[in-house]
Amino acid sequence: MHKLTKELDQLLTSLILPCVERIDPAVRNAAFEALGCLCTCDLELAQQRLLLFVQAVQMDHTVLQVTTAKVLFDLVQLFGLPVSI
């Protein structure tokens, strides 16, 4: 897998991660989708954010649970099961 480009990393830190923390579920859902897309490009990023996706699946709004479950499924398909969470 590849590392994120400088531009994608800036997008991640300046836009996507702050939106993950927003209260509005629609904004958070879009942010989780974008974060999931970036995680499919970078194994290290996926490993760093894995717990965030797991927490969202367990405790967030239903729409966000579905989105993050899909992201987790994609990551498992792409990278395999993690040794530990």
C-alpha positions in Angstrom: 0.0 0.0 0.0 1.0 3.6 -0.5 1.4 6.5 1.9 -0.9 9.4 1.5 0.3 12.3 -0.6 1.1 15.6 1.2 -2.2 17.1 -0.2 -4.3 14.2 1.1 -2.6 14.3 4.5 -3.4 18.0 4.7 -7.0 17.3 3.7 -7.2 14.7 6.4 -5.9 16.9 9.2 -7.6 20.1 8.2 -11.0 18.9 7.1 -11.8 15.2 7.6 -10.7 14.7 11.2 -12.3 17.9 12.5 -15.6 16.8 10.8 -15.5 13.4 12.5 -15.8 15.3 15.8 -18.8 17.4 14.7 -22.2 16.9 16.3 -24.2 16.8 13.0 -24.6 13.1 12.0 -24.7 13.9 8.3 -21.4 15.7 8.5 -19.8 13.0 10.6 -21.1 10.3 8.3 -19.4 12.0 5.3 -16.2 12.4 7.3 -16.2 8.7 8.2 -16.7 7.8 4.5 -13.8 10.0 3.5 -11.6 8.7 6.3 -12.5 5.2 5.3 -11.4 5.9 1.7 -8.1 7.3 2.8 -7.6 4.3 5.1 -7.9 2.0 2.1 -4.8 3.8 0.6 -2.7 3.7 3.7 -2.3 0.7 6.0 -0.6 2.7 8.8 -3.5 5.2 8.8 -6.0 2.3 8.9 -4.2 0.9 11.9 -4.2 4.3 13.7 -7.9 4.9 13.1 -9.2 1.3 13.6 -10.4 1.9 17.1 -12.3 5.0 16.1 -14.3 3.0 13.5 -14.9 0.2 16.1 -16.2 2.8 18.7 -18.5 4.4 16.1 -19.9 1.0 15.2 -20.6 0.3 18.8 -21.9 3.6 20.1 -22.9 6.1 17.4 -26.0 6.9 15.4 -27.5 4.1 13.3 -26.4 5.7 10.0 -22.9 6.1 11.3 -22.9 2.5 12.6 -23.8 1.3 9.1 -21.1 3.4 7.4 -18.4 2.5 9.8 -19.3 -1.2 9.6 -18.9 -1.0 5.8 -15.5 0.7 6.2 -14.4 -1.9 8.7 -15.5 -4.7 6.3 -13.6 -3.0 3.5 -10.5 -2.8 5.6 -10.7 -6.4 6.7 -11.1 -7.5 3.1 -8.1 -5.3 2.0 -5.7 -5.8 4.9 -6.9 -8.9 6.8 -7.9 -9.1 10.4 -5.8 -7.1 12.9 -3.8 -9.0 15.6 -5.2 -6.7 18.3 -7.5 -3.7 18.6 
